[in-house]
Amino acid sequence: MTQQNRAPEPYGDDWKTWGRRMMQHLSQVRSALVQQTGGESAADDGTLMWDRGNKWPVVSRSGVWRQIVMANGVAHLKITSDQTAASTNTAYPLTFSIVSGSVGVTLGTPASRIVFTEGGAYTLSFTAQTHSSSGSTVNFWFWPKLNGVDIADSAMQNTLHQNNATMIISRTQIFNVNAGDYLEAYWATDSTQGSLQHHAANAFAPATPAATLAISRVNA
């Protein structure tokens, strides 16, 4: 504990003076620990404060203030309708709907844009239910774009070989984004008989979405 944060010790019989010093000390320490207004030292590891400007908690570590990630940046998105391709070998964005309870993630304009309120590292888990209505080989491709730009080495390819075949394709990746960045999921197929298919609920199982996306912020 630093000297400035150490509680004053009583000296002699002058308890009134010590009491005033203790009250002053508690007022100063409480203010320093709770509210960070700028210029506070992060020299000592483990000091917890509230960043007033950014409205999040921070903790001192290795000489810097590190944000403590709160439950902000969690979302579940889904597509509950079939997705078809008008043309082969053409990139199409997927437009999700956000499930209630999601925070820190919104849909932009166009709605295929998934916008991040706060920057940081996010884990994204993607699934798509590919379907073929052809007896020939049908190929599918999926990949993300960040701020309209393809992310290198991020694509997935899936192949179906028989009529009425269905297969789930999935991947989990970590993306580093800035506040206000947007991400889109794209897909393509080499046959118009390839689609992403959903299924309605039946008597013994719930509905199956055509695609899902789970987002969780893991680091600031």
C-alpha positions as CSV (number, residue, x, y, z in Angstrom):
1,M,0.0,0.0,0.0
2,T,1.4,3.4,-0.9
3,Q,2.0,6.0,1.8
4,Q,-0.8,8.2,0.6
5,N,-3.3,5.3,0.9
6,R,-2.1,4.2,4.3
7,A,-4.5,5.1,7.2
8,P,-3.1,7.5,9.8
9,E,-2.1,5.8,13.0
10,P,-3.0,7.4,16.4
11,Y,-0.2,9.2,18.1
12,G,-0.4,9.9,21.8
13,D,-3.7,10.8,23.4
14,D,-4.8,13.4,20.9
15,W,-7.7,11.3,19.5
16,K,-9.6,14.4,18.1
17,T,-6.7,15.3,15.8
18,W,-6.3,11.6,14.8
19,G,-10.1,11.4,14.1
20,R,-10.0,14.5,11.8
21,R,-7.0,13.0,10.0
22,M,-8.8,9.7,9.6
23,M,-11.9,11.4,8.2
24,Q,-9.8,13.3,5.7
25,H,-8.0,10.2,4.8
26,L,-11.2,8.2,4.2
27,S,-12.7,11.0,2.1
28,Q,-9.5,11.1,-0.1
29,V,-9.1,7.3,-0.4
30,R,-12.8,6.8,-1.2
31,S,-12.7,9.4,-3.9
32,A,-9.5,8.0,-5.5
33,L,-10.7,4.4,-5.5
34,V,-14.2,5.1,-6.9
35,Q,-13.8,7.9,-9.4
36,Q,-11.1,8.3,-12.0
37,T,-11.1,11.9,-13.3
38,G,-7.7,11.9,-15.1
39,G,-4.0,11.9,-14.1
40,E,-4.3,9.1,-11.5
41,S,-1.2,6.9,-11.3
42,A,-1.3,3.3,-12.3
43,A,2.1,2.5,-10.8
44,D,0.7,0.1,-8.2
45,D,-1.0,-3.0,-9.6
46,G,-4.5,-3.9,-8.5
47,T,-6.0,-0.4,-7.9
48,L,-9.7,-0.5,-9.0
49,M,-11.4,2.7,-10.2
50,W,-14.3,3.9,-12.2
51,D,-13.4,5.8,-15.5
52,R,-16.0,8.6,-15.5
53,G,-15.4,9.6,-19.1
54,N,-15.8,6.2,-20.7
55,K,-18.2,4.8,-18.0
56,W,-16.4,1.6,-17.3
57,P,-14.3,0.1,-14.5
58,V,-10.5,0.1,-14.8
59,V,-7.7,-1.6,-12.9
60,S,-4.0,-0.7,-12.8
61,R,-1.7,-3.2,-14.3
62,S,2.0,-2.8,-15.3
63,G,1.8,0.9,-15.2
64,V,-1.4,1.4,-17.3
65,W,-5.1,1.5,-16.6
66,R,-6.8,-1.6,-18.2
67,Q,-10.5,-1.7,-18.8
68,I,-12.5,-4.4,-17.1
69,V,-14.9,-5.8,-19.6
70,M,-18.5,-5.7,-18.4
71,A,-21.5,-7.5,-20.0
72,N,-21.6,-5.1,-23.0
73,G,-20.9,-6.6,-26.3
74,V,-22.9,-9.8,-26.3
75,A,-25.3,-10.7,-29.0
76,H,-27.2,-13.6,-30.6
77,L,-28.3,-13.2,-34.2
78,K,-30.2,-15.5,-36.5
79,I,-31.8,-15.9,-40.0
80,T,-35.1,-17.7,-40.0
81,S,-35.8,-17.8,-43.7
82,D,-34.3,-19.6,-46.7
83,Q,-31.4,-17.8,-48.4
84,T,-31.0,-18.3,-52.2
85,A,-28.5,-17.0,-54.7
86,A,-29.8,-15.4,-57.9
87,S,-26.5,-15.9,-59.6
88,T,-23.6,-18.4,-59.2
89,N,-20.2,-17.4,-57.9
90,T,-21.5,-14.1,-56.6
91,A,-21.0,-12.7,-53.1
92,Y,-24.2,-12.0,-51.1
93,P,-24.3,-10.5,-47.6
94,L,-26.4,-12.3,-45.0
95,T,-28.9,-10.1,-43.1
96,F,-29.5,-11.3,-39.5
97,S,-32.0,-10.3,-36.9
98,I,-30.8,-9.7,-33.4
99,V,-32.4,-11.7,-30.6
100,S,-33.7,-9.7,-27.6
101,G,-31.3,-9.4,-24.7
102,S,-28.3,-8.5,-26.9
103,V,-26.2,-5.5,-25.8
104,G,-23.5,-3.4,-27.4
105,V,-24.2,-4.8,-30.9
106,T,-26.6,-3.3,-33.4
107,L,-27.5,-3.5,-37.1
108,G,-26.4,-0.7,-39.3
109,T,-27.4,0.6,-42.8
110,P,-27.8,-1.6,-44.7
111,A,-29.0,-4.1,-42.1
112,S,-26.3,-6.7,-43.1
113,R,-23.9,-4.5,-41.2
114,I,-23.3,-5.7,-37.6
115,V,-22.0,-2.7,-35.7
116,F,-19.9,-2.8,-32.5
117,T,-20.6,-0.1,-29.9
118,E,-17.3,-0.6,-28.2
119,G,-13.9,-1.7,-29.4
120,G,-12.0,-4.8,-28.3
121,A,-11.6,-8.5,-29.0
122,Y,-14.8,-10.4,-29.8
123,T,-15.4,-14.1,-30.2
124,L,-17.8,-14.8,-33.1
125,S,-19.3,-18.2,-33.6
126,F,-21.0,-18.7,-37.0
127,T,-23.2,-21.5,-38.3
128,A,-25.0,-22.0,-41.6
129,Q,-27.3,-24.8,-42.8
130,T,-26.4,-25.6,-46.4
131,H,-28.8,-27.4,-48.6
132,S,-28.7,-28.8,-52.1
133,S,-31.6,-29.7,-54.4
134,S,-29.2,-31.0,-57.1
135,G,-27.8,-34.5,-57.7
136,S,-24.6,-32.8,-58.8
137,T,-21.8,-31.4,-56.6
138,V,-22.6,-28.0,-55.2
139,N,-20.0,-25.8,-53.5
140,F,-20.6,-23.1,-50.9
141,W,-18.3,-20.4,-49.6
142,F,-18.6,-18.2,-46.5
143,W,-16.3,-15.4,-45.2
144,P,-16.5,-12.2,-43.2
145,K,-15.8,-8.6,-44.2
146,L,-14.7,-5.9,-41.8
147,N,-15.7,-2.4,-42.8
148,G,-16.4,-3.6,-46.3
149,V,-13.0,-5.4,-46.7
150,D,-12.5,-9.1,-47.0
151,I,-10.6,-10.6,-44.0
152,A,-7.6,-12.5,-45.3
153,D,-7.5,-16.3,-44.8
154,S,-11.0,-16.3,-43.3
155,A,-13.2,-18.2,-45.8
156,M,-14.8,-21.6,-45.4
157,Q,-15.8,-23.9,-48.2
158,N,-18.4,-26.7,-48.0
159,T,-19.5,-29.2,-50.6
160,L,-22.7,-31.3,-51.0
161,H,-22.8,-34.2,-53.4
162,Q,-26.4,-35.4,-53.4
163,N,-30.0,-34.2,-53.9
164,N,-31.8,-33.0,-50.8
165,A,-28.6,-33.1,-48.8
166,T,-28.2,-30.8,-45.8
167,M,-25.1,-30.0,-43.8
168,I,-24.2,-27.5,-41.0
169,I,-21.0,-25.5,-41.5
170,S,-19.5,-23.6,-38.5
171,R,-16.5,-21.7,-37.3
172,T,-15.4,-19.6,-34.3
173,Q,-13.0,-16.8,-34.7
174,I,-11.7,-13.8,-32.7
175,F,-12.0,-10.3,-34.3
176,N,-10.3,-7.2,-33.1
177,V,-12.5,-4.2,-33.8
178,N,-12.7,-0.5,-33.0
179,A,-15.8,1.3,-31.7
180,G,-18.1,1.9,-34.6
181,D,-16.6,-0.8,-36.9
182,Y,-19.0,-3.1,-38.7
183,L,-18.8,-6.7,-39.8
184,E,-20.7,-8.6,-42.5
185,A,-21.0,-12.3,-43.3
186,Y,-21.0,-13.2,-47.0
187,W,-21.7,-16.3,-48.8
188,A,-21.6,-17.6,-52.4
189,T,-22.4,-20.9,-54.3
190,D,-21.5,-22.3,-57.7
191,S,-25.1,-23.5,-58.2
192,T,-28.4,-21.8,-57.9
193,Q,-29.7,-25.1,-56.5
194,G,-27.6,-24.5,-53.4
195,S,-29.2,-22.5,-50.6
196,L,-29.2,-21.9,-46.9
197,Q,-32.3,-23.6,-45.5
198,H,-34.3,-23.2,-42.4
199,H,-36.9,-25.7,-41.0
200,A,-40.0,-25.0,-39.1
201,A,-40.6,-26.6,-35.7
202,N,-42.2,-29.9,-35.6
203,A,-43.9,-32.0,-32.9
204,F,-40.6,-33.1,-31.3
205,A,-38.0,-30.4,-32.1
206,P,-37.7,-26.6,-32.4
207,A,-37.1,-24.7,-35.6
208,T,-33.7,-24.7,-37.2
209,P,-32.4,-21.3,-38.5
210,A,-30.7,-21.0,-41.8
211,A,-27.8,-19.2,-40.1
212,T,-26.8,-18.1,-36.6
213,L,-24.1,-15.8,-35.2
214,A,-23.1,-15.6,-31.5
215,I,-21.0,-12.6,-30.4
216,S,-19.2,-12.2,-27.1
217,R,-16.7,-9.5,-26.1
218,V,-13.7,-11.1,-24.4
219,N,-11.2,-8.2,-24.0
220,A,-11.0,-4.5,-24.2
